Amino acid sequence: MSKNKKMKSEKRMFLSFILNFVFTIFEFIGGLLTGSIALMSDSLHDFGDSISIGVAIFLERKSKQKPDYKYTYGYYRFSLLGGLISSIILIVGSTIIIYRAIERLFNPAPLLDPQLLIIFAVIGVIVNGLAAFNASKGTTANEKVISLHLLEDVLGWVALLITAILINVFNIHILDVILSLLFSLYIIFHVIRNLKGIMEIFLEKAPTNPKVSEIKDKLKKIEDVLDIHHVHYWSLEGSIPIITFHAVVTQNKTAEEIHDIQEQIHESLKKLGIDHMTVQIEFSGLDCFAEDCDEIEVKKTHHH
């Protein structure tokens, strides 16, 4: 990406962050003024999005730094840390909102100002629509994720606007409680799913695309490659896979032939989307240096 495009990307993301964060405060105040739990729960959702956008902006700049001796793989996993923090905030906040909503179900109370809720909902649709439109112009992965978050916000505000109109027309105040429960459950469902993915990456679970079995099958098609074992396969932050393994080749190969085999291995892995790799070449008939080669091979074969 050119320097000019990177600057535009950062400006778009920063504008989306400012719009989202300022409006989060605005709708939190609106929730207090109108007595709407649905508005309060959506302000929590937007607060979580603000954290995500802020972390994305930080990472957009941090990603320009090259790996150093402190972080030899670079700074990619900072995004996971940000995702973990925002997930915890959203789960705690949503739990509180659900508790308040259930409490109001058993002790119904009318909204303090139903008409004002319509005004807040209209402003919410407009502001979040502008933020989503601004983010939709982006081309980076961070911007695309932010754009999807903001589009969800727009749909949420449309639902809130419809609910506010129904409350004002039919005087059914419990709709606000029901919508707040739906918002909170929706948030928790997605957060738990994302949190599961974050924890799997932290625990270095092997990526599923491509699978280890697919990688081994492809590499063993290379001439003179007899076996692939002692495979370690993980991801830095969900989209950057890293792999290390031992490749057994036929004996009596010259240095030039070994180099050619290594080059073919690298090209095959790049076609599978794996750019970070460490390959140890071994010759057939000789023992593997690692004591747990057989053990890892059995586990991997059984798993697949």
Summary of the structure (lengths in Angstrom):
residues: 304
radius of gyration: 25.9
end to end distance: 38.3
largest distance: 86.3
contacts: 942
relative contact order: 0.10
helix: 67%
strand: 9%
